[in-house]
């Protein structure tokens, strides 16, 4: 198991100082996807946020994965 620290941004940055232990890069990828989906769900409903990002660092502080999600809703 590896420990990853995930920072998120959606207008402001939130740094993870506890980390999470995951079994694989696939598990990390899935966690980033769930995290961004939850942020967009919550923040879009609250303040209309339409974009967010996440970065995952290993225990040495090396960036190992990053993800970005956005949603665009347009009246026609």
Secondary structure in CASP SS format (residue, H / E / C, confidence):
PFRMAT SS
TARGET T0000
AUTHOR 0000-0000-0000
METHOD secondary structure of the structure
MODEL  1
X C 1.00
X E 1.00
X E 1.00
X E 1.00
X E 1.00
X E 1.00
X E 1.00
X E 1.00
X E 1.00
X C 1.00
X C 1.00
X C 1.00
X E 1.00
X E 1.00
X C 1.00
X C 1.00
X C 1.00
X C 1.00
X C 1.00
X E 1.00
X E 1.00
X E 1.00
X C 1.00
X C 1.00
X H 1.00
X H 1.00
X H 1.00
X H 1.00
X H 1.00
X H 1.00
X H 1.00
X H 1.00
X H 1.00
X H 1.00
X H 1.00
X H 1.00
X H 1.00
X H 1.00
X H 1.00
X H 1.00
X H 1.00
X H 1.00
X H 1.00
X H 1.00
X H 1.00
X H 1.00
X H 1.00
X C 1.00
X C 1.00
X C 1.00
X E 1.00
X E 1.00
X E 1.00
X E 1.00
X E 1.00
X E 1.00
X E 1.00
X C 1.00
X C 1.00
X C 1.00
X C 1.00
X C 1.00
X E 1.00
X E 1.00
X E 1.00
X E 1.00
X E 1.00
X E 1.00
X E 1.00
X E 1.00
X C 1.00
X C 1.00
X C 1.00
X C 1.00
X C 1.00
X C 1.00
END
